[in-house]
Amino acid sequence: MKLSYHKAVQHEVDAACTWYDDRKEKLGDEFFQEVERTLGLIAANPQAFPLAPYGRRKAHLKRFPYAICYRILEDRVRILSVRHDKRHPSYGVGRK
């Protein structure tokens, strides 16, 4: 299924990549690869991930403490946020 992204998602991914690169060389690249892998899983089968509060679904990254929050729409999957698991559960709720 086609994916579309909220405008803040790119900033969230870039910020996390920078943070990980500051800790260890190439770790940001590994984070980005894990995000891309998870997005591929979402596109292939968006209903495979559990429902989360506020009518969203949440796909956790395997290696990093992040989740991709999204909604399934009629014609696409809307990626709402890429958030750290320690952020408040309502982070990104108002996004469309």
PDB file of N, CA, C and O in Angstrom:
ATOM      1  N   MET A   1       0.850  -1.182   0.000  1.00  0.00           N
ATOM      2  CA  MET A   1       0.000   0.000   0.000  1.00  0.00           C
ATOM      3  C   MET A   1       0.891   1.239   0.000  1.00  0.00           C
ATOM      4  O   MET A   1       1.995   1.219   0.544  1.00  0.00           O
ATOM      5  N   LYS A   2       0.414   2.291  -0.600  1.00  0.00           N
ATOM      6  CA  LYS A   2       1.156   3.541  -0.688  1.00  0.00           C
ATOM      7  C   LYS A   2       1.261   4.191   0.691  1.00  0.00           C
ATOM      8  O   LYS A   2       0.316   4.152   1.480  1.00  0.00           O
ATOM      9  N   LEU A   3       2.420   4.787   0.970  1.00  0.00           N
ATOM     10  CA  LEU A   3       2.636   5.502   2.231  1.00  0.00           C
ATOM     11  C   LEU A   3       2.685   6.993   1.964  1.00  0.00           C
ATOM     12  O   LEU A   3       3.235   7.435   0.955  1.00  0.00           O
ATOM     13  N   SER A   4       2.107   7.769   2.875  1.00  0.00           N
ATOM     14  CA  SER A   4       2.281   9.220   2.866  1.00  0.00           C
ATOM     15  C   SER A   4       2.742   9.609   4.265  1.00  0.00           C
ATOM     16  O   SER A   4       2.521   8.878   5.230  1.00  0.00           O
ATOM     17  N   TYR A   5       3.382  10.764   4.362  1.00  0.00           N
ATOM     18  CA  TYR A   5       4.045  11.135   5.607  1.00  0.00           C
ATOM     19  C   TYR A   5       3.617  12.506   6.090  1.00  0.00           C
ATOM     20  O   TYR A   5       3.455  13.432   5.295  1.00  0.00           O
ATOM     21  N   HIS A   6       3.435  12.634   7.396  1.00  0.00           N
ATOM     22  CA  HIS A   6       3.252  13.946   7.992  1.00  0.00           C
ATOM     23  C   HIS A   6       4.563  14.706   7.838  1.00  0.00           C
ATOM     24  O   HIS A   6       5.637  14.104   7.856  1.00  0.00           O
ATOM     25  N   LYS A   7       4.482  16.020   7.687  1.00  0.00           N
ATOM     26  CA  LYS A   7       5.682  16.819   7.416  1.00  0.00           C
ATOM     27  C   LYS A   7       6.719  16.755   8.541  1.00  0.00           C
ATOM     28  O   LYS A   7       7.895  17.012   8.282  1.00  0.00           O
ATOM     29  N   ALA A   8       6.342  16.429   9.753  1.00  0.00           N
ATOM     30  CA  ALA A   8       7.286  16.376  10.877  1.00  0.00           C
ATOM     31  C   ALA A   8       8.082  15.074  10.934  1.00  0.00           C
ATOM     32  O   ALA A   8       9.079  14.995  11.652  1.00  0.00           O
ATOM     33  N   VAL A   9       7.660  14.064  10.198  1.00  0.00           N
ATOM     34  CA  VAL A   9       8.322  12.754  10.266  1.00  0.00           C
ATOM     35  C   VAL A   9       9.780  12.845   9.832  1.00  0.00           C
ATOM     36  O   VAL A   9      10.647  12.258  10.479  1.00  0.00           O
ATOM     37  N   GLN A  10      10.068  13.565   8.754  1.00  0.00           N
ATOM     38  CA  GLN A  10      11.451  13.685   8.289  1.00  0.00           C
ATOM     39  C   GLN A  10      12.340  14.286   9.369  1.00  0.00           C
ATOM     40  O   GLN A  10      13.458  13.820   9.585  1.00  0.00           O
ATOM     41  N   HIS A  11      11.852  15.312  10.043  1.00  0.00           N
ATOM     42  CA  HIS A  11      12.626  15.938  11.126  1.00  0.00           C
ATOM     43  C   HIS A  11      12.863  14.949  12.274  1.00  0.00           C
ATOM     44  O   HIS A  11      13.958  14.902  12.834  1.00  0.00           O
ATOM     45  N   GLU A  12      11.858  14.174  12.619  1.00  0.00           N
ATOM     46  CA  GLU A  12      12.004  13.197  13.702  1.00  0.00           C
ATOM     47  C   GLU A  12      13.065  12.151  13.368  1.00  0.00           C
ATOM     48  O   GLU A  12      13.885  11.798  14.216  1.00  0.00           O
ATOM     49  N   VAL A  13      13.044  11.664  12.146  1.00  0.00           N
ATOM     50  CA  VAL A  13      14.027  10.660  11.724  1.00  0.00           C
ATOM     51  C   VAL A  13      15.421  11.280  11.661  1.00  0.00           C
ATOM     52  O   VAL A  13      16.386  10.677  12.131  1.00  0.00           O
ATOM     53  N   ASP A  14      15.535  12.473  11.087  1.00  0.00           N
ATOM     54  CA  ASP A  14      16.836  13.147  11.003  1.00  0.00           C
ATOM     55  C   ASP A  14      17.421  13.398  12.393  1.00  0.00           C
ATOM     56  O   ASP A  14      18.612  13.184  12.616  1.00  0.00           O
ATOM     57  N   ALA A  15      16.585  13.849  13.323  1.00  0.00           N
ATOM     58  CA  ALA A  15      17.058  14.140  14.677  1.00  0.00           C
ATOM     59  C   ALA A  15      17.544  12.871  15.367  1.00  0.00           C
ATOM     60  O   ALA A  15      18.571  12.887  16.046  1.00  0.00           O
ATOM     61  N   ALA A  16      16.817  11.782  15.196  1.00  0.00           N
ATOM     62  CA  ALA A  16      17.228  10.522  15.817  1.00  0.00           C
ATOM     63  C   ALA A  16      18.521  10.008  15.176  1.00  0.00           C
ATOM     64  O   ALA A  16      19.399   9.514  15.883  1.00  0.00           O
ATOM     65  N   CYS A  17      18.650  10.114  13.868  1.00  0.00           N
ATOM     66  CA  CYS A  17      19.887   9.682  13.194  1.00  0.00           C
ATOM     67  C   CYS A  17      21.083  10.489  13.706  1.00  0.00           C
ATOM     68  O   CYS A  17      22.146   9.929  13.977  1.00  0.00           O
ATOM     69  N   THR A  18      20.908  11.781  13.834  1.00  0.00           N
ATOM     70  CA  THR A  18      21.985  12.636  14.346  1.00  0.00           C
ATOM     71  C   THR A  18      22.351  12.247  15.770  1.00  0.00           C
ATOM     72  O   THR A  18      23.531  12.149  16.104  1.00  0.00           O
ATOM     73  N   TRP A  19      21.346  12.024  16.609  1.00  0.00           N
ATOM     74  CA  TRP A  19      21.599  11.646  18.002  1.00  0.00           C
ATOM     75  C   TRP A  19      22.393  10.337  18.054  1.00  0.00           C
ATOM     76  O   TRP A  19      23.372  10.241  18.795  1.00  0.00           O
ATOM     77  N   TYR A  20      21.988   9.343  17.286  1.00  0.00           N
ATOM     78  CA  TYR A  20      22.699   8.066  17.289  1.00  0.00           C
ATOM     79  C   TYR A  20      24.103   8.193  16.698  1.00  0.00           C
ATOM     80  O   TYR A  20      25.036   7.566  17.199  1.00  0.00           O
ATOM     81  N   ASP A  21      24.271   8.990  15.646  1.00  0.00           N
ATOM     82  CA  ASP A  21      25.606   9.198  15.074  1.00  0.00           C
ATOM     83  C   ASP A  21      26.544   9.888  16.068  1.00  0.00           C
ATOM     84  O   ASP A  21      27.748   9.632  16.067  1.00  0.00           O
ATOM     85  N   ASP A  22      25.994  10.757  16.910  1.00  0.00           N
ATOM     86  CA  ASP A  22      26.811  11.421  17.936  1.00  0.00           C
ATOM     87  C   ASP A  22      27.305  10.432  18.988  1.00  0.00           C
ATOM     88  O   ASP A  22      28.317  10.680  19.644  1.00  0.00           O
ATOM     89  N   ARG A  23      26.609   9.331  19.152  1.00  0.00           N
ATOM     90  CA  ARG A  23      26.996   8.319  20.134  1.00  0.00           C
ATOM     91  C   ARG A  23      28.000   7.321  19.561  1.00  0.00           C
ATOM     92  O   ARG A  23      28.936   6.908  20.246  1.00  0.00           O
ATOM     93  N   LYS A  24      27.796   6.935  18.291  1.00  0.00           N
ATOM     94  CA  LYS A  24      28.666   5.945  17.654  1.00  0.00           C
ATOM     95  C   LYS A  24      28.596   6.130  16.143  1.00  0.00           C
ATOM     96  O   LYS A  24      27.512   6.258  15.573  1.00  0.00           O
ATOM     97  N   GLU A  25      29.745   6.142  15.509  1.00  0.00           N
ATOM     98  CA  GLU A  25      29.799   6.311  14.062  1.00  0.00           C
ATOM     99  C   GLU A  25      28.971   5.234  13.357  1.00  0.00           C
ATOM    100  O   GLU A  25      29.057   4.053  13.693  1.00  0.00           O
ATOM    101  N   LYS A  26      28.181   5.652  12.392  1.00  0.00           N
ATOM    102  CA  LYS A  26      27.325   4.786  11.562  1.00  0.00           C
ATOM    103  C   LYS A  26      26.082   4.242  12.284  1.00  0.00           C
ATOM    104  O   LYS A  26      25.276   3.545  11.667  1.00  0.00           O
ATOM    105  N   LEU A  27      25.915   4.545  13.569  1.00  0.00           N
ATOM    106  CA  LEU A  27      24.725   4.053  14.277  1.00  0.00           C
ATOM    107  C   LEU A  27      23.462   4.729  13.739  1.00  0.00           C
ATOM    108  O   LEU A  27      22.395   4.115  13.702  1.00  0.00           O
ATOM    109  N   GLY A  28      23.583   5.984  13.326  1.00  0.00           N
ATOM    110  CA  GLY A  28      22.456   6.678  12.711  1.00  0.00           C
ATOM    111  C   GLY A  28      22.023   6.008  11.413  1.00  0.00           C
ATOM    112  O   GLY A  28      20.832   5.939  11.107  1.00  0.00           O
ATOM    113  N   ASP A  29      22.994   5.517  10.657  1.00  0.00           N
ATOM    114  CA  ASP A  29      22.679   4.789   9.420  1.00  0.00           C
ATOM    115  C   ASP A  29      21.929   3.501   9.735  1.00  0.00           C
ATOM    116  O   ASP A  29      20.992   3.127   9.030  1.00  0.00           O
ATOM    117  N   GLU A  30      22.346   2.835  10.791  1.00  0.00           N
ATOM    118  CA  GLU A  30      21.671   1.596  11.189  1.00  0.00           C
ATOM    119  C   GLU A  30      20.238   1.881  11.645  1.00  0.00           C
ATOM    120  O   GLU A  30      19.317   1.120  11.348  1.00  0.00           O
ATOM    121  N   PHE A  31      20.068   2.989  12.369  1.00  0.00           N
ATOM    122  CA  PHE A  31      18.713   3.398  12.771  1.00  0.00           C
ATOM    123  C   PHE A  31      17.856   3.645  11.537  1.00  0.00           C
ATOM    124  O   PHE A  31      16.721   3.174  11.463  1.00  0.00           O
ATOM    125  N   PHE A  32      18.399   4.386  10.562  1.00  0.00           N
ATOM    126  CA  PHE A  32      17.654   4.699   9.349  1.00  0.00           C
ATOM    127  C   PHE A  32      17.268   3.430   8.591  1.00  0.00           C
ATOM    128  O   PHE A  32      16.149   3.324   8.089  1.00  0.00           O
ATOM    129  N   GLN A  33      18.171   2.486   8.507  1.00  0.00           N
ATOM    130  CA  GLN A  33      17.873   1.218   7.831  1.00  0.00           C
ATOM    131  C   GLN A  33      16.741   0.474   8.536  1.00  0.00           C
ATOM    132  O   GLN A  33      15.896  -0.140   7.884  1.00  0.00           O
ATOM    133  N   GLU A  34      16.727   0.532   9.867  1.00  0.00           N
ATOM    134  CA  GLU A  34      15.656  -0.128  10.612  1.00  0.00           C
ATOM    135  C   GLU A  34      14.315   0.574  10.384  1.00  0.00           C
ATOM    136  O   GLU A  34      13.280  -0.085  10.288  1.00  0.00           O
ATOM    137  N   VAL A  35      14.329   1.898  10.297  1.00  0.00           N
ATOM    138  CA  VAL A  35      13.109   2.647   9.973  1.00  0.00           C
ATOM    139  C   VAL A  35      12.601   2.230   8.590  1.00  0.00           C
ATOM    140  O   VAL A  35      11.414   1.949   8.424  1.00  0.00           O
ATOM    141  N   GLU A  36      13.489   2.191   7.605  1.00  0.00           N
ATOM    142  CA  GLU A  36      13.092   1.799   6.249  1.00  0.00           C
ATOM    143  C   GLU A  36      12.543   0.372   6.213  1.00  0.00           C
ATOM    144  O   GLU A  36      11.557   0.107   5.526  1.00  0.00           O
ATOM    145  N   ARG A  37      13.172  -0.541   6.944  1.00  0.00           N
ATOM    146  CA  ARG A  37      12.710  -1.929   6.987  1.00  0.00           C
ATOM    147  C   ARG A  37      11.295  -1.997   7.557  1.00  0.00           C
ATOM    148  O   ARG A  37      10.437  -2.699   7.022  1.00  0.00           O
ATOM    149  N   THR A  38      11.057  -1.265   8.644  1.00  0.00           N
ATOM    150  CA  THR A  38       9.741  -1.273   9.293  1.00  0.00           C
ATOM    151  C   THR A  38       8.698  -0.616   8.408  1.00  0.00           C
ATOM    152  O   THR A  38       7.558  -1.078   8.355  1.00  0.00           O
ATOM    153  N   LEU A  39       9.061   0.449   7.712  1.00  0.00           N
ATOM    154  CA  LEU A  39       8.125   1.080   6.776  1.00  0.00           C
ATOM    155  C   LEU A  39       7.742   0.113   5.664  1.00  0.00           C
ATOM    156  O   LEU A  39       6.593   0.100   5.221  1.00  0.00           O
ATOM    157  N   GLY A  40       8.688  -0.690   5.213  1.00  0.00           N
ATOM    158  CA  GLY A  40       8.383  -1.701   4.201  1.00  0.00           C
ATOM    159  C   GLY A  40       7.386  -2.731   4.708  1.00  0.00           C
ATOM    160  O   GLY A  40       6.496  -3.160   3.972  1.00  0.00           O
ATOM    161  N   LEU A  41       7.537  -3.127   5.972  1.00  0.00           N
ATOM    162  CA  LEU A  41       6.593  -4.072   6.570  1.00  0.00           C
ATOM    163  C   LEU A  41       5.197  -3.458   6.687  1.00  0.00           C
ATOM    164  O   LEU A  41       4.189  -4.119   6.437  1.00  0.00           O
ATOM    165  N   ILE A  42       5.162  -2.188   7.071  1.00  0.00           N
ATOM    166  CA  ILE A  42       3.872  -1.487   7.178  1.00  0.00           C
ATOM    167  C   ILE A  42       3.203  -1.410   5.808  1.00  0.00           C
ATOM    168  O   ILE A  42       2.009  -1.684   5.688  1.00  0.00           O
ATOM    169  N   ALA A  43       3.954  -1.043   4.784  1.00  0.00           N
ATOM    170  CA  ALA A  43       3.390  -0.921   3.435  1.00  0.00           C
ATOM    171  C   ALA A  43       2.868  -2.262   2.931  1.00  0.00           C
ATOM    172  O   ALA A  43       1.835  -2.318   2.264  1.00  0.00           O
ATOM    173  N   ALA A  44       3.581  -3.340   3.247  1.00  0.00           N
ATOM    174  CA  ALA A  44       3.192  -4.668   2.773  1.00  0.00           C
ATOM    175  C   ALA A  44       1.955  -5.199   3.473  1.00  0.00           C
ATOM    176  O   ALA A  44       1.135  -5.878   2.855  1.00  0.00           O
ATOM    177  N   ASN A  45       1.813  -4.898   4.755  1.00  0.00           N
ATOM    178  CA  ASN A  45       0.683  -5.428   5.529  1.00  0.00           C
ATOM    179  C   ASN A  45       0.376  -4.498   6.697  1.00  0.00           C
ATOM    180  O   ASN A  45       0.753  -4.795   7.831  1.00  0.00           O
ATOM    181  N   PRO A  46      -0.302  -3.378   6.445  1.00  0.00           N
ATOM    182  CA  PRO A  46      -0.524  -2.381   7.494  1.00  0.00           C
ATOM    183  C   PRO A  46      -1.346  -2.878   8.683  1.00  0.00           C
ATOM    184  O   PRO A  46      -1.216  -2.344   9.784  1.00  0.00           O
ATOM    185  N   GLN A  47      -2.178  -3.878   8.483  1.00  0.00           N
ATOM    186  CA  GLN A  47      -3.002  -4.364   9.586  1.00  0.00           C
ATOM    187  C   GLN A  47      -2.267  -5.360  10.479  1.00  0.00           C
ATOM    188  O   GLN A  47      -2.841  -5.856  11.448  1.00  0.00           O
ATOM    189  N   ALA A  48      -1.017  -5.657  10.168  1.00  0.00           N
ATOM    190  CA  ALA A  48      -0.248  -6.620  10.952  1.00  0.00           C
ATOM    191  C   ALA A  48       0.173  -6.069  12.309  1.00  0.00           C
ATOM    192  O   ALA A  48       0.531  -6.835  13.204  1.00  0.00           O
ATOM    193  N   PHE A  49       0.135  -4.759  12.469  1.00  0.00           N
ATOM    194  CA  PHE A  49       0.594  -4.145  13.713  1.00  0.00           C
ATOM    195  C   PHE A  49      -0.608  -3.763  14.580  1.00  0.00           C
ATOM    196  O   PHE A  49      -1.680  -3.448  14.064  1.00  0.00           O
ATOM    197  N   PRO A  50      -0.417  -3.794  15.896  1.00  0.00           N
ATOM    198  CA  PRO A  50      -1.552  -3.605  16.804  1.00  0.00           C
ATOM    199  C   PRO A  50      -2.093  -2.179  16.828  1.00  0.00           C
ATOM    200  O   PRO A  50      -1.395  -1.206  16.541  1.00  0.00           O
ATOM    201  N   LEU A  51      -3.352  -2.110  17.178  1.00  0.00           N
ATOM    202  CA  LEU A  51      -3.983  -0.812  17.393  1.00  0.00           C
ATOM    203  C   LEU A  51      -3.386  -0.175  18.639  1.00  0.00           C
ATOM    204  O   LEU A  51      -3.053  -0.855  19.610  1.00  0.00           O
ATOM    205  N   ALA A  52      -3.262   1.132  18.587  1.00  0.00           N
ATOM    206  CA  ALA A  52      -2.740   1.918  19.704  1.00  0.00           C
ATOM    207  C   ALA A  52      -3.813   2.944  20.079  1.00  0.00           C
ATOM    208  O   ALA A  52      -4.809   3.080  19.369  1.00  0.00           O
ATOM    209  N   PRO A  53      -3.620   3.665  21.184  1.00  0.00           N
ATOM    210  CA  PRO A  53      -4.597   4.694  21.542  1.00  0.00           C
ATOM    211  C   PRO A  53      -4.785   5.726  20.425  1.00  0.00           C
ATOM    212  O   PRO A  53      -3.915   5.916  19.575  1.00  0.00           O
ATOM    213  N   TYR A  54      -5.919   6.369  20.453  1.00  0.00           N
ATOM    214  CA  TYR A  54      -6.263   7.457  19.549  1.00  0.00           C
ATOM    215  C   TYR A  54      -6.458   6.992  18.102  1.00  0.00           C
ATOM    216  O   TYR A  54      -6.279   7.781  17.174  1.00  0.00           O
ATOM    217  N   GLY A  55      -6.821   5.723  17.902  1.00  0.00           N
ATOM    218  CA  GLY A  55      -7.125   5.225  16.577  1.00  0.00           C
ATOM    219  C   GLY A  55      -5.932   5.012  15.667  1.00  0.00           C
ATOM    220  O   GLY A  55      -6.079   4.908  14.449  1.00  0.00           O
ATOM    221  N   ARG A  56      -4.770   4.948  16.253  1.00  0.00           N
ATOM    222  CA  ARG A  56      -3.552   4.741  15.463  1.00  0.00           C
ATOM    223  C   ARG A  56      -3.110   3.291  15.561  1.00  0.00           C
ATOM    224  O   ARG A  56      -3.642   2.516  16.357  1.00  0.00           O
ATOM    225  N   ARG A  57      -2.147   2.944  14.755  1.00  0.00           N
ATOM    226  CA  ARG A  57      -1.431   1.674  14.879  1.00  0.00           C
ATOM    227  C   ARG A  57       0.019   2.025  15.160  1.00  0.00           C
ATOM    228  O   ARG A  57       0.494   3.109  14.822  1.00  0.00           O
ATOM    229  N   LYS A  58       0.708   1.084  15.786  1.00  0.00           N
ATOM    230  CA  LYS A  58       2.080   1.361  16.177  1.00  0.00           C
ATOM    231  C   LYS A  58       2.959   0.171  15.843  1.00  0.00           C
ATOM    232  O   LYS A  58       2.687  -0.956  16.258  1.00  0.00           O
ATOM    233  N   ALA A  59       4.023   0.436  15.083  1.00  0.00           N
ATOM    234  CA  ALA A  59       5.000  -0.593  14.723  1.00  0.00           C
ATOM    235  C   ALA A  59       6.309  -0.257  15.427  1.00  0.00           C
ATOM    236  O   ALA A  59       6.929   0.767  15.142  1.00  0.00           O
ATOM    237  N   HIS A  60       6.725  -1.119  16.342  1.00  0.00           N
ATOM    238  CA  HIS A  60       7.969  -0.901  17.084  1.00  0.00           C
ATOM    239  C   HIS A  60       9.163  -1.349  16.249  1.00  0.00           C
ATOM    240  O   HIS A  60       9.120  -2.380  15.577  1.00  0.00           O
ATOM    241  N   LEU A  61      10.225  -0.555  16.305  1.00  0.00           N
ATOM    242  CA  LEU A  61      11.470  -0.966  15.678  1.00  0.00           C
ATOM    243  C   LEU A  61      12.079  -2.069  16.540  1.00  0.00           C
ATOM    244  O   LEU A  61      11.935  -2.049  17.762  1.00  0.00           O
ATOM    245  N   LYS A  62      12.748  -3.017  15.924  1.00  0.00           N
ATOM    246  CA  LYS A  62      13.299  -4.150  16.672  1.00  0.00           C
ATOM    247  C   LYS A  62      14.499  -3.780  17.519  1.00  0.00           C
ATOM    248  O   LYS A  62      14.603  -4.212  18.667  1.00  0.00           O
ATOM    249  N   ARG A  63      15.399  -2.997  16.977  1.00  0.00           N
ATOM    250  CA  ARG A  63      16.668  -2.754  17.660  1.00  0.00           C
ATOM    251  C   ARG A  63      16.700  -1.458  18.462  1.00  0.00           C
ATOM    252  O   ARG A  63      17.516  -1.319  19.373  1.00  0.00           O
ATOM    253  N   PHE A  64      15.847  -0.531  18.145  1.00  0.00           N
ATOM    254  CA  PHE A  64      15.877   0.798  18.754  1.00  0.00           C
ATOM    255  C   PHE A  64      14.562   1.056  19.491  1.00  0.00           C
ATOM    256  O   PHE A  64      13.525   0.518  19.104  1.00  0.00           O
ATOM    257  N   PRO A  65      14.593   1.875  20.553  1.00  0.00           N
ATOM    258  CA  PRO A  65      13.366   2.125  21.334  1.00  0.00           C
ATOM    259  C   PRO A  65      12.460   3.174  20.687  1.00  0.00           C
ATOM    260  O   PRO A  65      12.110   4.176  21.309  1.00  0.00           O
ATOM    261  N   TYR A  66      12.090   2.929  19.439  1.00  0.00           N
ATOM    262  CA  TYR A  66      11.240   3.829  18.672  1.00  0.00           C
ATOM    263  C   TYR A  66      10.059   3.062  18.104  1.00  0.00           C
ATOM    264  O   TYR A  66      10.095   1.841  17.948  1.00  0.00           O
ATOM    265  N   ALA A  67       9.012   3.814  17.802  1.00  0.00           N
ATOM    266  CA  ALA A  67       7.837   3.239  17.156  1.00  0.00           C
ATOM    267  C   ALA A  67       7.391   4.170  16.038  1.00  0.00           C
ATOM    268  O   ALA A  67       7.550   5.388  16.116  1.00  0.00           O
ATOM    269  N   ILE A  68       6.833   3.572  15.008  1.00  0.00           N
ATOM    270  CA  ILE A  68       6.236   4.337  13.913  1.00  0.00           C
ATOM    271  C   ILE A  68       4.729   4.277  14.111  1.00  0.00           C
ATOM    272  O   ILE A  68       4.131   3.201  14.093  1.00  0.00           O
ATOM    273  N   CYS A  69       4.123   5.444  14.299  1.00  0.00           N
ATOM    274  CA  CYS A  69       2.675   5.526  14.487  1.00  0.00           C
ATOM    275  C   CYS A  69       2.033   5.919  13.155  1.00  0.00           C
ATOM    276  O   CYS A  69       2.535   6.787  12.441  1.00  0.00           O
ATOM    277  N   TYR A  70       0.912   5.262  12.834  1.00  0.00           N
ATOM    278  CA  TYR A  70       0.284   5.502  11.538  1.00  0.00           C
ATOM    279  C   TYR A  70      -1.205   5.204  11.596  1.00  0.00           C
ATOM    280  O   TYR A  70      -1.707   4.586  12.535  1.00  0.00           O
ATOM    281  N   ARG A  71      -1.891   5.666  10.560  1.00  0.00           N
ATOM    282  CA  ARG A  71      -3.314   5.371  10.357  1.00  0.00           C
ATOM    283  C   ARG A  71      -3.488   4.756   8.982  1.00  0.00           C
ATOM    284  O   ARG A  71      -2.798   5.115   8.029  1.00  0.00           O
ATOM    285  N   ILE A  72      -4.421   3.825   8.900  1.00  0.00           N
ATOM    286  CA  ILE A  72      -4.766   3.231   7.611  1.00  0.00           C
ATOM    287  C   ILE A  72      -5.953   4.009   7.050  1.00  0.00           C
ATOM    288  O   ILE A  72      -7.017   4.069   7.666  1.00  0.00           O
ATOM    289  N   LEU A  73      -5.761   4.594   5.894  1.00  0.00           N
ATOM    290  CA  LEU A  73      -6.822   5.324   5.209  1.00  0.00           C
ATOM    291  C   LEU A  73      -7.311   4.474   4.033  1.00  0.00           C
ATOM    292  O   LEU A  73      -6.772   3.397   3.777  1.00  0.00           O
ATOM    293  N   GLU A  74      -8.312   4.950   3.335  1.00  0.00           N
ATOM    294  CA  GLU A  74      -8.884   4.170   2.227  1.00  0.00           C
ATOM    295  C   GLU A  74      -7.860   3.862   1.130  1.00  0.00           C
ATOM    296  O   GLU A  74      -7.791   2.740   0.628  1.00  0.00           O
ATOM    297  N   ASP A  75      -7.078   4.863   0.771  1.00  0.00           N
ATOM    298  CA  ASP A  75      -6.189   4.717  -0.381  1.00  0.00           C
ATOM    299  C   ASP A  75      -4.696   4.689  -0.041  1.00  0.00           C
ATOM    300  O   ASP A  75      -3.864   4.554  -0.938  1.00  0.00           O
ATOM    301  N   ARG A  76      -4.348   4.815   1.243  1.00  0.00           N
ATOM    302  CA  ARG A  76      -2.948   4.865   1.635  1.00  0.00           C
ATOM    303  C   ARG A  76      -2.802   4.659   3.137  1.00  0.00           C
ATOM    304  O   ARG A  76      -3.781   4.606   3.882  1.00  0.00           O
ATOM    305  N   VAL A  77      -1.555   4.548   3.550  1.00  0.00           N
ATOM    306  CA  VAL A  77      -1.220   4.522   4.970  1.00  0.00           C
ATOM    307  C   VAL A  77      -0.538   5.849   5.274  1.00  0.00           C
ATOM    308  O   VAL A  77       0.411   6.234   4.591  1.00  0.00           O
ATOM    309  N   ARG A  78      -1.013   6.540   6.283  1.00  0.00           N
ATOM    310  CA  ARG A  78      -0.468   7.847   6.660  1.00  0.00           C
ATOM    311  C   ARG A  78       0.463   7.662   7.855  1.00  0.00           C
ATOM    312  O   ARG A  78       0.016   7.297   8.942  1.00  0.00           O
ATOM    313  N   ILE A  79       1.749   7.912   7.656  1.00  0.00           N
ATOM    314  CA  ILE A  79       2.730   7.839   8.733  1.00  0.00           C
ATOM    315  C   ILE A  79       2.637   9.152   9.507  1.00  0.00           C
ATOM    316  O   ILE A  79       2.861  10.226   8.948  1.00  0.00           O
ATOM    317  N   LEU A  80       2.305   9.058  10.794  1.00  0.00           N
ATOM    318  CA  LEU A  80       2.071  10.245  11.612  1.00  0.00           C
ATOM    319  C   LEU A  80       3.287  10.673  12.403  1.00  0.00           C
ATOM    320  O   LEU A  80       3.544  11.869  12.540  1.00  0.00           O
ATOM    321  N   SER A  81       4.043   9.715  12.928  1.00  0.00           N
ATOM    322  CA  SER A  81       5.225  10.066  13.716  1.00  0.00           C
ATOM    323  C   SER A  81       6.175   8.888  13.828  1.00  0.00           C
ATOM    324  O   SER A  81       5.785   7.726  13.709  1.00  0.00           O
ATOM    325  N   VAL A  82       7.428   9.225  14.059  1.00  0.00           N
ATOM    326  CA  VAL A  82       8.452   8.258  14.439  1.00  0.00           C
ATOM    327  C   VAL A  82       8.917   8.750  15.790  1.00  0.00           C
ATOM    328  O   VAL A  82       9.640   9.742  15.889  1.00  0.00           O
ATOM    329  N   ARG A  83       8.494   8.045  16.841  1.00  0.00           N
ATOM    330  CA  ARG A  83       8.696   8.582  18.187  1.00  0.00           C
ATOM    331  C   ARG A  83       9.420   7.604  19.090  1.00  0.00           C
ATOM    332  O   ARG A  83       9.304   6.386  18.956  1.00  0.00           O
ATOM    333  N   HIS A  84      10.170   8.180  20.014  1.00  0.00           N
ATOM    334  CA  HIS A  84      10.857   7.398  21.036  1.00  0.00           C
ATOM    335  C   HIS A  84       9.799   6.836  21.979  1.00  0.00           C
ATOM    336  O   HIS A  84       8.801   7.498  22.264  1.00  0.00           O
ATOM    337  N   ASP A  85      10.017   5.626  22.456  1.00  0.00           N
ATOM    338  CA  ASP A  85       9.033   4.980  23.331  1.00  0.00           C
ATOM    339  C   ASP A  85       8.815   5.703  24.651  1.00  0.00           C
ATOM    340  O   ASP A  85       7.798   5.483  25.309  1.00  0.00           O
ATOM    341  N   LYS A  86       9.743   6.559  25.051  1.00  0.00           N
ATOM    342  CA  LYS A  86       9.599   7.290  26.319  1.00  0.00           C
ATOM    343  C   LYS A  86       8.809   8.582  26.174  1.00  0.00           C
ATOM    344  O   LYS A  86       8.553   9.264  27.167  1.00  0.00           O
ATOM    345  N   ARG A  87       8.423   8.925  24.962  1.00  0.00           N
ATOM    346  CA  ARG A  87       7.605  10.124  24.779  1.00  0.00           C
ATOM    347  C   ARG A  87       6.196   9.855  25.281  1.00  0.00           C
ATOM    348  O   ARG A  87       5.750   8.709  25.349  1.00  0.00           O
ATOM    349  N   HIS A  88       5.520  10.909  25.623  1.00  0.00           N
ATOM    350  CA  HIS A  88       4.150  10.793  26.117  1.00  0.00           C
ATOM    351  C   HIS A  88       3.293  10.083  25.070  1.00  0.00           C
ATOM    352  O   HIS A  88       3.455  10.335  23.876  1.00  0.00           O
ATOM    353  N   PRO A  89       2.378   9.195  25.497  1.00  0.00           N
ATOM    354  CA  PRO A  89       1.554   8.437  24.548  1.00  0.00           C
ATOM    355  C   PRO A  89       0.747   9.289  23.592  1.00  0.00           C
ATOM    356  O   PRO A  89       0.365   8.820  22.519  1.00  0.00           O
ATOM    357  N   SER A  90       0.481  10.528  23.958  1.00  0.00           N
ATOM    358  CA  SER A  90      -0.313  11.387  23.075  1.00  0.00           C
ATOM    359  C   SER A  90       0.557  12.192  22.101  1.00  0.00           C
ATOM    360  O   SER A  90       0.044  13.035  21.365  1.00  0.00           O
ATOM    361  N   TYR A  91       1.867  11.936  22.095  1.00  0.00           N
ATOM    362  CA  TYR A  91       2.756  12.647  21.165  1.00  0.00           C
ATOM    363  C   TYR A  91       2.294  12.409  19.726  1.00  0.00           C
ATOM    364  O   TYR A  91       2.165  11.265  19.290  1.00  0.00           O
ATOM    365  N   GLY A  92       2.048  13.490  18.999  1.00  0.00           N
ATOM    366  CA  GLY A  92       1.655  13.404  17.597  1.00  0.00           C
ATOM    367  C   GLY A  92       0.193  13.104  17.350  1.00  0.00           C
ATOM    368  O   GLY A  92      -0.200  12.878  16.206  1.00  0.00           O
ATOM    369  N   VAL A  93      -0.631  13.095  18.399  1.00  0.00           N
ATOM    370  CA  VAL A  93      -2.036  12.723  18.247  1.00  0.00           C
ATOM    371  C   VAL A  93      -2.803  13.656  17.315  1.00  0.00           C
ATOM    372  O   VAL A  93      -3.666  13.195  16.568  1.00  0.00           O
ATOM    373  N   GLY A  94      -2.517  14.930  17.341  1.00  0.00           N
ATOM    374  CA  GLY A  94      -3.259  15.888  16.528  1.00  0.00           C
ATOM    375  C   GLY A  94      -2.877  15.889  15.063  1.00  0.00           C
ATOM    376  O   GLY A  94      -3.435  16.655  14.278  1.00  0.00           O
ATOM    377  N   ARG A  95      -1.943  15.051  14.689  1.00  0.00           N
ATOM    378  CA  ARG A  95      -1.482  15.035  13.297  1.00  0.00           C
ATOM    379  C   ARG A  95      -2.469  14.312  12.390  1.00  0.00           C
ATOM    380  O   ARG A  95      -3.130  13.353  12.787  1.00  0.00           O
ATOM    381  N   LYS A  96      -2.542  14.798  11.183  1.00  0.00           N
ATOM    382  CA  LYS A  96      -3.425  14.186  10.181  1.00  0.00           C
ATOM    383  C   LYS A  96      -2.645  13.814   8.957  1.00  0.00           C
ATOM    384  O   LYS A  96      -3.212  13.285   8.001  1.00  0.00           O
TER     385      LYS A  96
END
